[in-house]
Amino acid sequence: MITDTELKVKGLKVLLKELGKVEAERFIALIKKEAFDYTEWQRSLWEDKDVEELSKEAMEFRKKQKT
């Protein structure tokens, strides 16, 4: 398990890479502004997919990232 600081740094790097500076900042502002329940959000995020589908998509995504 990584430390809280390492997690924040890695998370920010992912946001910056995927969204860019402006949209990453916007995302963080949205999260801070709203009452946000990560667990509830995660439950509804993939409610129409089962574990096998998510696993397959994750493996395909990882393959694309390696090339």
N, CA, C and O atoms as a CHARMM CRD file, in Angstrom:
* protein
*
  268
    1    1 MET  N      0.84200  -1.17100   0.00000 PROA 1      0.00000
    2    1 MET  CA     0.00000   0.00000   0.00000 PROA 1      0.00000
    3    1 MET  C      0.89100   1.24000   0.00000 PROA 1      0.00000
    4    1 MET  O      1.90000   1.29500   0.70400 PROA 1      0.00000
    5    2 ILE  N      0.50100   2.23400  -0.80200 PROA 2      0.00000
    6    2 ILE  CA     1.28400   3.46500  -0.86100 PROA 2      0.00000
    7    2 ILE  C      0.75600   4.48000   0.15200 PROA 2      0.00000
    8    2 ILE  O     -0.36000   4.35300   0.65500 PROA 2      0.00000
    9    3 THR  N      1.57100   5.48000   0.43600 PROA 3      0.00000
   10    3 THR  CA     1.16800   6.50600   1.40900 PROA 3      0.00000
   11    3 THR  C      0.11700   7.42800   0.78700 PROA 3      0.00000
   12    3 THR  O     -0.08800   7.43400  -0.42700 PROA 3      0.00000
   13    4 ASP  N     -0.54100   8.20400   1.64700 PROA 4      0.00000
   14    4 ASP  CA    -1.53300   9.16300   1.16500 PROA 4      0.00000
   15    4 ASP  C     -0.90400  10.17200   0.21200 PROA 4      0.00000
   16    4 ASP  O     -1.50600  10.53400  -0.79800 PROA 4      0.00000
   17    5 THR  N      0.29400  10.62000   0.52900 PROA 5      0.00000
   18    5 THR  CA     0.98200  11.59200  -0.32800 PROA 5      0.00000
   19    5 THR  C      1.28100  10.99600  -1.69000 PROA 5      0.00000
   20    5 THR  O      1.06200  11.64600  -2.71300 PROA 5      0.00000
   21    6 GLU  N      1.78200   9.76300  -1.71700 PROA 6      0.00000
   22    6 GLU  CA     2.06100   9.09900  -2.99300 PROA 6      0.00000
   23    6 GLU  C      0.78300   8.94100  -3.81800 PROA 6      0.00000
   24    6 GLU  O      0.79500   9.11700  -5.03600 PROA 6      0.00000
   25    7 LEU  N     -0.29900   8.61300  -3.15500 PROA 7      0.00000
   26    7 LEU  CA    -1.58300   8.45600  -3.83200 PROA 7      0.00000
   27    7 LEU  C     -2.03800   9.77600  -4.45100 PROA 7      0.00000
   28    7 LEU  O     -2.50900   9.80100  -5.58800 PROA 7      0.00000
   29    8 LYS  N     -1.90000  10.86400  -3.71000 PROA 8      0.00000
   30    8 LYS  CA    -2.28000  12.18300  -4.23700 PROA 8      0.00000
   31    8 LYS  C     -1.43100  12.55800  -5.44200 PROA 8      0.00000
   32    8 LYS  O     -1.95100  13.06500  -6.43600 PROA 8      0.00000
   33    9 VAL  N     -0.14100  12.31500  -5.36000 PROA 9      0.00000
   34    9 VAL  CA     0.76100  12.65000  -6.46700 PROA 9      0.00000
   35    9 VAL  C      0.41600  11.82900  -7.70500 PROA 9      0.00000
   36    9 VAL  O      0.31000  12.37700  -8.80200 PROA 9      0.00000
   37   10 LYS  N      0.24200  10.53000  -7.53700 PROA 10     0.00000
   38   10 LYS  CA    -0.10100   9.67200  -8.67400 PROA 10     0.00000
   39   10 LYS  C     -1.45500  10.06100  -9.26600 PROA 10     0.00000
   40   10 LYS  O     -1.61400  10.11000 -10.48600 PROA 10     0.00000
   41   11 GLY  N     -2.42700  10.33500  -8.39600 PROA 11     0.00000
   42   11 GLY  CA    -3.74900  10.74000  -8.86300 PROA 11     0.00000
   43   11 GLY  C     -3.69600  12.02500  -9.66000 PROA 11     0.00000
   44   11 GLY  O     -4.33800  12.13800 -10.70400 PROA 11     0.00000
   45   12 LEU  N     -2.94400  12.98700  -9.18300 PROA 12     0.00000
   46   12 LEU  CA    -2.81800  14.25400  -9.89500 PROA 12     0.00000
   47   12 LEU  C     -2.13300  14.06300 -11.24000 PROA 12     0.00000
   48   12 LEU  O     -2.52600  14.67800 -12.23200 PROA 12     0.00000
   49   13 LYS  N     -1.11500  13.21800 -11.28000 PROA 13     0.00000
   50   13 LYS  CA    -0.43500  12.94400 -12.55000 PROA 13     0.00000
   51   13 LYS  C     -1.39900  12.34200 -13.56800 PROA 13     0.00000
   52   13 LYS  O     -1.36600  12.70400 -14.74400 PROA 13     0.00000
   53   14 VAL  N     -2.25400  11.43100 -13.12300 PROA 14     0.00000
   54   14 VAL  CA    -3.23500  10.81600 -14.02400 PROA 14     0.00000
   55   14 VAL  C     -4.21100  11.87000 -14.53000 PROA 14     0.00000
   56   14 VAL  O     -4.50500  11.93100 -15.72400 PROA 14     0.00000
   57   15 LEU  N     -4.70900  12.69500 -13.62300 PROA 15     0.00000
   58   15 LEU  CA    -5.63900  13.75300 -14.03300 PROA 15     0.00000
   59   15 LEU  C     -4.99900  14.68300 -15.04900 PROA 15     0.00000
   60   15 LEU  O     -5.61400  15.01800 -16.06200 PROA 15     0.00000
   61   16 LEU  N     -3.78600  15.09600 -14.78800 PROA 16     0.00000
   62   16 LEU  CA    -3.09900  16.00700 -15.70300 PROA 16     0.00000
   63   16 LEU  C     -2.86000  15.35800 -17.06100 PROA 16     0.00000
   64   16 LEU  O     -3.04600  15.99500 -18.09900 PROA 16     0.00000
   65   17 LYS  N     -2.45200  14.10500 -17.05500 PROA 17     0.00000
   66   17 LYS  CA    -2.18500  13.40100 -18.30900 PROA 17     0.00000
   67   17 LYS  C     -3.45500  13.23500 -19.13400 PROA 17     0.00000
   68   17 LYS  O     -3.45100  13.46600 -20.34300 PROA 17     0.00000
   69   18 GLU  N     -4.53200  12.83700 -18.48300 PROA 18     0.00000
   70   18 GLU  CA    -5.77100  12.52800 -19.19300 PROA 18     0.00000
   71   18 GLU  C     -6.62000  13.75300 -19.50800 PROA 18     0.00000
   72   18 GLU  O     -7.30000  13.78800 -20.53300 PROA 18     0.00000
   73   19 LEU  N     -6.58500  14.76500 -18.63100 PROA 19     0.00000
   74   19 LEU  CA    -7.47000  15.90600 -18.80100 PROA 19     0.00000
   75   19 LEU  C     -6.76200  17.20300 -19.18400 PROA 19     0.00000
   76   19 LEU  O     -7.38400  18.11300 -19.73300 PROA 19     0.00000
   77   20 GLY  N     -5.48300  17.28900 -18.90200 PROA 20     0.00000
   78   20 GLY  CA    -4.78400  18.55900 -19.09300 PROA 20     0.00000
   79   20 GLY  C     -4.95900  19.42800 -17.85500 PROA 20     0.00000
   80   20 GLY  O     -5.77200  19.12600 -16.98200 PROA 20     0.00000
   81   21 LYS  N     -4.18800  20.50900 -17.78800 PROA 21     0.00000
   82   21 LYS  CA    -4.17200  21.34200 -16.58400 PROA 21     0.00000
   83   21 LYS  C     -5.52400  21.98100 -16.27200 PROA 21     0.00000
   84   21 LYS  O     -5.98100  21.94600 -15.12900 PROA 21     0.00000
   85   22 VAL  N     -6.15200  22.55500 -17.27200 PROA 22     0.00000
   86   22 VAL  CA    -7.39000  23.29200 -17.03700 PROA 22     0.00000
   87   22 VAL  C     -8.51400  22.36100 -16.60300 PROA 22     0.00000
   88   22 VAL  O     -9.19800  22.63000 -15.61600 PROA 22     0.00000
   89   23 GLU  N     -8.70600  21.27400 -17.33200 PROA 23     0.00000
   90   23 GLU  CA    -9.79700  20.35400 -16.99500 PROA 23     0.00000
   91   23 GLU  C     -9.52300  19.59800 -15.69500 PROA 23     0.00000
   92   23 GLU  O    -10.46200  19.28200 -14.96500 PROA 23     0.00000
   93   24 ALA  N     -8.25400  19.30000 -15.39100 PROA 24     0.00000
   94   24 ALA  CA    -7.92500  18.65200 -14.12300 PROA 24     0.00000
   95   24 ALA  C     -8.27500  19.58400 -12.96100 PROA 24     0.00000
   96   24 ALA  O     -8.84200  19.15000 -11.95800 PROA 24     0.00000
   97   25 GLU  N     -7.94000  20.84400 -13.10200 PROA 25     0.00000
   98   25 GLU  CA    -8.27700  21.83800 -12.07700 PROA 25     0.00000
   99   25 GLU  C     -9.79100  21.95500 -11.92100 PROA 25     0.00000
  100   25 GLU  O    -10.31000  22.04400 -10.80800 PROA 25     0.00000
  101   26 ARG  N    -10.47800  21.95300 -13.03900 PROA 26     0.00000
  102   26 ARG  CA   -11.94100  22.01500 -13.02300 PROA 26     0.00000
  103   26 ARG  C    -12.54300  20.81100 -12.30600 PROA 26     0.00000
  104   26 ARG  O    -13.47100  20.94800 -11.51000 PROA 26     0.00000
  105   27 PHE  N    -11.99700  19.62000 -12.60100 PROA 27     0.00000
  106   27 PHE  CA   -12.46200  18.39700 -11.95700 PROA 27     0.00000
  107   27 PHE  C    -12.28500  18.48600 -10.44300 PROA 27     0.00000
  108   27 PHE  O    -13.20700  18.17600  -9.68900 PROA 27     0.00000
  109   28 ILE  N    -11.12000  18.90300 -10.00600 PROA 28     0.00000
  110   28 ILE  CA   -10.84600  19.01700  -8.57100 PROA 28     0.00000
  111   28 ILE  C    -11.79700  20.02000  -7.92900 PROA 28     0.00000
  112   28 ILE  O    -12.30600  19.77800  -6.83500 PROA 28     0.00000
  113   29 ALA  N    -12.03800  21.13900  -8.59800 PROA 29     0.00000
  114   29 ALA  CA   -12.95400  22.14700  -8.06300 PROA 29     0.00000
  115   29 ALA  C    -14.36400  21.58300  -7.94100 PROA 29     0.00000
  116   29 ALA  O    -15.05400  21.85200  -6.95800 PROA 29     0.00000
  117   30 LEU  N    -14.79300  20.81300  -8.91700 PROA 30     0.00000
  118   30 LEU  CA   -16.13000  20.20300  -8.86600 PROA 30     0.00000
  119   30 LEU  C    -16.25400  19.23700  -7.69300 PROA 30     0.00000
  120   30 LEU  O    -17.26300  19.23200  -6.98800 PROA 30     0.00000
  121   31 ILE  N    -15.23000  18.42700  -7.49000 PROA 31     0.00000
  122   31 ILE  CA   -15.23800  17.45800  -6.39100 PROA 31     0.00000
  123   31 ILE  C    -15.28000  18.18000  -5.04700 PROA 31     0.00000
  124   31 ILE  O    -16.00900  17.77400  -4.14200 PROA 31     0.00000
  125   32 LYS  N    -14.50400  19.24000  -4.92100 PROA 32     0.00000
  126   32 LYS  CA   -14.45100  19.96600  -3.65700 PROA 32     0.00000
  127   32 LYS  C    -15.73600  20.74900  -3.39800 PROA 32     0.00000
  128   32 LYS  O    -16.14900  20.90900  -2.24900 PROA 32     0.00000
  129   33 LYS  N    -16.36400  21.23300  -4.46300 PROA 33     0.00000
  130   33 LYS  CA   -17.55200  22.08100  -4.32900 PROA 33     0.00000
  131   33 LYS  C    -18.79300  21.27800  -3.93900 PROA 33     0.00000
  132   33 LYS  O    -19.60900  21.73400  -3.13800 PROA 33     0.00000
  133   34 GLU  N    -18.92600  20.10000  -4.50100 PROA 34     0.00000
  134   34 GLU  CA   -20.12500  19.29500  -4.28700 PROA 34     0.00000
  135   34 GLU  C    -19.94600  18.33700  -3.11200 PROA 34     0.00000
  136   34 GLU  O    -18.83900  17.89700  -2.80300 PROA 34     0.00000
  137   35 ALA  N    -21.05900  18.03200  -2.47600 PROA 35     0.00000
  138   35 ALA  CA   -21.02600  16.95000  -1.49800 PROA 35     0.00000
  139   35 ALA  C    -20.84300  15.68000  -2.31300 PROA 35     0.00000
  140   35 ALA  O    -21.71000  15.32700  -3.11200 PROA 35     0.00000
  141   36 PHE  N    -19.74500  15.00300  -2.12400 PROA 36     0.00000
  142   36 PHE  CA   -19.36500  13.90900  -3.01200 PROA 36     0.00000
  143   36 PHE  C    -19.14800  12.64500  -2.21200 PROA 36     0.00000
  144   36 PHE  O    -18.31900  12.61500  -1.30200 PROA 36     0.00000
  145   37 ASP  N    -19.87900  11.61000  -2.54100 PROA 37     0.00000
  146   37 ASP  CA   -19.71900  10.30900  -1.90500 PROA 37     0.00000
  147   37 ASP  C    -19.10800   9.36500  -2.94300 PROA 37     0.00000
  148   37 ASP  O    -19.80500   8.84900  -3.81600 PROA 37     0.00000
  149   38 TYR  N    -17.80500   9.15100  -2.83400 PROA 38     0.00000
  150   38 TYR  CA   -17.09000   8.33500  -3.81800 PROA 38     0.00000
  151   38 TYR  C    -17.68700   6.93400  -3.92100 PROA 38     0.00000
  152   38 TYR  O    -17.83800   6.40000  -5.02000 PROA 38     0.00000
  153   39 THR  N    -18.02300   6.34600  -2.79200 PROA 39     0.00000
  154   39 THR  CA   -18.54600   4.97800  -2.80200 PROA 39     0.00000
  155   39 THR  C    -19.85800   4.91100  -3.57600 PROA 39     0.00000
  156   39 THR  O    -20.05300   4.01200  -4.39400 PROA 39     0.00000
  157   40 GLU  N    -20.74400   5.84500  -3.32600 PROA 40     0.00000
  158   40 GLU  CA   -22.02300   5.87400  -4.03900 PROA 40     0.00000
  159   40 GLU  C    -21.80400   6.13700  -5.52900 PROA 40     0.00000
  160   40 GLU  O    -22.44100   5.50800  -6.37300 PROA 40     0.00000
  161   41 TRP  N    -20.90900   7.05900  -5.84600 PROA 41     0.00000
  162   41 TRP  CA   -20.59100   7.37100  -7.24500 PROA 41     0.00000
  163   41 TRP  C    -20.05300   6.12700  -7.94400 PROA 41     0.00000
  164   41 TRP  O    -20.45300   5.83100  -9.07000 PROA 41     0.00000
  165   42 GLN  N    -19.16500   5.40900  -7.30000 PROA 42     0.00000
  166   42 GLN  CA   -18.57100   4.21100  -7.89000 PROA 42     0.00000
  167   42 GLN  C    -19.63100   3.13800  -8.13500 PROA 42     0.00000
  168   42 GLN  O    -19.59400   2.44500  -9.15200 PROA 42     0.00000
  169   43 ARG  N    -20.56100   3.00400  -7.21400 PROA 43     0.00000
  170   43 ARG  CA   -21.62800   2.00900  -7.38100 PROA 43     0.00000
  171   43 ARG  C    -22.47600   2.30000  -8.61300 PROA 43     0.00000
  172   43 ARG  O    -22.87200   1.37600  -9.32300 PROA 43     0.00000
  173   44 SER  N    -22.75300   3.55100  -8.87100 PROA 44     0.00000
  174   44 SER  CA   -23.60600   3.90400 -10.01100 PROA 44     0.00000
  175   44 SER  C    -22.82100   4.03900 -11.30800 PROA 44     0.00000
  176   44 SER  O    -23.41000   4.05300 -12.38900 PROA 44     0.00000
  177   45 LEU  N    -21.51300   4.13800 -11.21300 PROA 45     0.00000
  178   45 LEU  CA   -20.68500   4.35400 -12.39600 PROA 45     0.00000
  179   45 LEU  C    -20.76800   3.19600 -13.38000 PROA 45     0.00000
  180   45 LEU  O    -20.86800   3.41100 -14.58800 PROA 45     0.00000
  181   46 TRP  N    -20.72900   1.97800 -12.87500 PROA 46     0.00000
  182   46 TRP  CA   -20.74400   0.80500 -13.74800 PROA 46     0.00000
  183   46 TRP  C    -21.89300  -0.13500 -13.40100 PROA 46     0.00000
  184   46 TRP  O    -21.73500  -1.35400 -13.46000 PROA 46     0.00000
  185   47 GLU  N    -23.03300   0.41300 -13.04500 PROA 47     0.00000
  186   47 GLU  CA   -24.13300  -0.43000 -12.58400 PROA 47     0.00000
  187   47 GLU  C    -24.66800  -1.35800 -13.66700 PROA 47     0.00000
  188   47 GLU  O    -25.28900  -2.37300 -13.35300 PROA 47     0.00000
  189   48 ASP  N    -24.43800  -1.02500 -14.94200 PROA 48     0.00000
  190   48 ASP  CA   -24.95100  -1.86000 -16.02800 PROA 48     0.00000
  191   48 ASP  C    -23.92800  -2.87900 -16.53700 PROA 48     0.00000
  192   48 ASP  O    -24.17300  -3.55500 -17.53500 PROA 48     0.00000
  193   49 LYS  N    -22.77800  -2.99200 -15.85300 PROA 49     0.00000
  194   49 LYS  CA   -21.73700  -3.93100 -16.28600 PROA 49     0.00000
  195   49 LYS  C    -21.39700  -4.89600 -15.16300 PROA 49     0.00000
  196   49 LYS  O    -21.40200  -4.53600 -13.98500 PROA 49     0.00000
  197   50 ASP  N    -21.10100  -6.13000 -15.55400 PROA 50     0.00000
  198   50 ASP  CA   -20.69300  -7.10200 -14.54800 PROA 50     0.00000
  199   50 ASP  C    -19.16500  -7.13300 -14.45600 PROA 50     0.00000
  200   50 ASP  O    -18.47000  -6.47400 -15.23000 PROA 50     0.00000
  201   51 VAL  N    -18.66300  -7.89900 -13.51100 PROA 51     0.00000
  202   51 VAL  CA   -17.22600  -7.94700 -13.24700 PROA 51     0.00000
  203   51 VAL  C    -16.44100  -8.41800 -14.47200 PROA 51     0.00000
  204   51 VAL  O    -15.36800  -7.89300 -14.76800 PROA 51     0.00000
  205   52 GLU  N    -16.97300  -9.39600 -15.17000 PROA 52     0.00000
  206   52 GLU  CA   -16.27500  -9.92200 -16.35300 PROA 52     0.00000
  207   52 GLU  C    -16.12400  -8.84500 -17.43000 PROA 52     0.00000
  208   52 GLU  O    -15.06500  -8.73200 -18.04700 PROA 52     0.00000
  209   53 GLU  N    -17.17000  -8.05900 -17.65700 PROA 53     0.00000
  210   53 GLU  CA   -17.10400  -6.98300 -18.65200 PROA 53     0.00000
  211   53 GLU  C    -16.06800  -5.93100 -18.25000 PROA 53     0.00000
  212   53 GLU  O    -15.26300  -5.49200 -19.07200 PROA 53     0.00000
  213   54 LEU  N    -16.09900  -5.53700 -16.99000 PROA 54     0.00000
  214   54 LEU  CA   -15.14000  -4.54000 -16.51400 PROA 54     0.00000
  215   54 LEU  C    -13.71500  -5.04800 -16.63000 PROA 54     0.00000
  216   54 LEU  O    -12.81700  -4.30500 -17.02500 PROA 54     0.00000
  217   55 SER  N    -13.50500  -6.31100 -16.28600 PROA 55     0.00000
  218   55 SER  CA   -12.17700  -6.89700 -16.37800 PROA 55     0.00000
  219   55 SER  C    -11.68200  -6.91200 -17.81700 PROA 55     0.00000
  220   55 SER  O    -10.53300  -6.56400 -18.08800 PROA 55     0.00000
  221   56 LYS  N    -12.54600  -7.31500 -18.73300 PROA 56     0.00000
  222   56 LYS  CA   -12.17700  -7.35400 -20.14900 PROA 56     0.00000
  223   56 LYS  C    -11.80900  -5.96200 -20.65100 PROA 56     0.00000
  224   56 LYS  O    -10.79900  -5.79200 -21.33400 PROA 56     0.00000
  225   57 GLU  N    -12.62300  -4.96900 -20.31200 PROA 57     0.00000
  226   57 GLU  CA   -12.33800  -3.59400 -20.73100 PROA 57     0.00000
  227   57 GLU  C    -11.03200  -3.08900 -20.12600 PROA 57     0.00000
  228   57 GLU  O    -10.26300  -2.39800 -20.79500 PROA 57     0.00000
  229   58 ALA  N    -10.78100  -3.42700 -18.87600 PROA 58     0.00000
  230   58 ALA  CA    -9.53800  -2.99400 -18.22600 PROA 58     0.00000
  231   58 ALA  C     -8.32800  -3.62400 -18.90400 PROA 58     0.00000
  232   58 ALA  O     -7.31400  -2.95600 -19.10700 PROA 58     0.00000
  233   59 MET  N     -8.42600  -4.90200 -19.25600 PROA 59     0.00000
  234   59 MET  CA    -7.30300  -5.57200 -19.93400 PROA 59     0.00000
  235   59 MET  C     -7.07300  -4.96700 -21.32100 PROA 59     0.00000
  236   59 MET  O     -5.92700  -4.78000 -21.72900 PROA 59     0.00000
  237   60 GLU  N     -8.14600  -4.66000 -22.04400 PROA 60     0.00000
  238   60 GLU  CA    -8.00800  -4.03600 -23.36400 PROA 60     0.00000
  239   60 GLU  C     -7.39400  -2.65100 -23.24600 PROA 60     0.00000
  240   60 GLU  O     -6.54700  -2.27200 -24.05600 PROA 60     0.00000
  241   61 PHE  N     -7.81300  -1.90100 -22.24800 PROA 61     0.00000
  242   61 PHE  CA    -7.25800  -0.57100 -22.02300 PROA 61     0.00000
  243   61 PHE  C     -5.76900  -0.65400 -21.71800 PROA 61     0.00000
  244   61 PHE  O     -4.97700   0.13400 -22.23500 PROA 61     0.00000
  245   62 ARG  N     -5.39500  -1.61100 -20.88000 PROA 62     0.00000
  246   62 ARG  CA    -3.97500  -1.76900 -20.52400 PROA 62     0.00000
  247   62 ARG  C     -3.13600  -2.13200 -21.74600 PROA 62     0.00000
  248   62 ARG  O     -2.02800  -1.62100 -21.90800 PROA 62     0.00000
  249   63 LYS  N     -3.65200  -3.00500 -22.60400 PROA 63     0.00000
  250   63 LYS  CA    -2.93200  -3.36700 -23.82500 PROA 63     0.00000
  251   63 LYS  C     -2.68900  -2.14900 -24.68800 PROA 63     0.00000
  252   63 LYS  O     -1.59200  -1.97600 -25.21900 PROA 63     0.00000
  253   64 LYS  N     -3.68800  -1.30700 -24.83500 PROA 64     0.00000
  254   64 LYS  CA    -3.55900  -0.08600 -25.64000 PROA 64     0.00000
  255   64 LYS  C     -2.53900   0.86800 -25.05500 PROA 64     0.00000
  256   64 LYS  O     -1.84300   1.55900 -25.80000 PROA 64     0.00000
  257   65 GLN  N     -2.43600   0.91800 -23.73200 PROA 65     0.00000
  258   65 GLN  CA    -1.49400   1.81800 -23.06900 PROA 65     0.00000
  259   65 GLN  C     -0.05800   1.37500 -23.25600 PROA 65     0.00000
  260   65 GLN  O      0.85400   2.20300 -23.23800 PROA 65     0.00000
  261   66 LYS  N      0.15700   0.07800 -23.43500 PROA 66     0.00000
  262   66 LYS  CA     1.51200  -0.45600 -23.60000 PROA 66     0.00000
  263   66 LYS  C      2.07000  -0.22800 -25.00000 PROA 66     0.00000
  264   66 LYS  O      3.28500  -0.24000 -25.19500 PROA 66     0.00000
  265   67 THR  N      1.18700  -0.02000 -25.97600 PROA 67     0.00000
  266   67 THR  CA     1.65500   0.18000 -27.35300 PROA 67     0.00000
  267   67 THR  C      1.85400   1.61600 -27.68900 PROA 67     0.00000
  268   67 THR  O      2.24500   1.93900 -28.81100 PROA 67     0.00000
